[in-house]
Amino acid sequence: MKYDVFRQIYSVLTDEQKADTLELKKKFQELHDLIEKKADDTPTINRRMINLGLTNLEQSALWVIKGITAS
């Protein structure tokens, strides 16, 4: 197997990787919370755009974390 795309084998993270992912996840969460807070005052018609932005933020977090933790 060249590259374990679906991570069938668990990668043991270094302490640095653990710290980096935790820091990034906290920052992503802060940004997500801020956007959600601002969205409360947004007209319903514009909410779809905000939801798309949040989905892309979540996807961004996924790829960044995967990039840091991939073996």
N, C-alpha and C positions, 0 to 999 in steps of 0.2 A: 504494500500500500504506500503510494508516494506521499499523499497528503490526506490526513484524516478530516475531510470536509465536515462530516457529521459528528466528529469528536466521539468516536466509538470507544476510544481509550482516553480516560481522564488525564489531563495535564496537571501535574503538581506545580502550583504557582510559587514563585520566589516571594520573599517578603516584600521586595520592591514592587512586584506586580500586584500583590495584594493591596499595598498602600496606594498605589497609583489608581487601581480600579475603584477603591473605596472613595478616594478623593474626587474622582471624576463622577461617580454615581451621585455623590452628595451635590456636586455642582449642577449636574443635569436635573436633579430633583428640585433644587432651588429655582432654576430657570422654569421648569415645568409648573411649579407652584405659583411663580410670579405671573406667568402667562394665564393660568387658570383664574387667578385673582382679577386680572385685568379683563378677562373674558366675561366675567359676571356683569359688567356694565356694557357689554357689546350687544347691539341689536341681533335678534335671532337669525336674521338673514345672513349676517356676517359670521355667525358661529361656525359654519361649515369650514370657512377658510382657517379659522383658528384651530379647529379640530384637525385639519390636514397638517397644519404646522406642528401641532403636538405629536401627531403620528410620525412625522418626519424627524422630530426631535428624539422620539423613542427609538426610531430606527437608527439614527445617528449614534445614540448611546450604545446600541447593540453592536454596531460595526466597530466603533472605537474600542470597546471592551474586548471584542473578539480579536481585534488587531493587536492589542497589548498582550492577551493571554494565549494566543495561538502559538503552538510549538513549531 
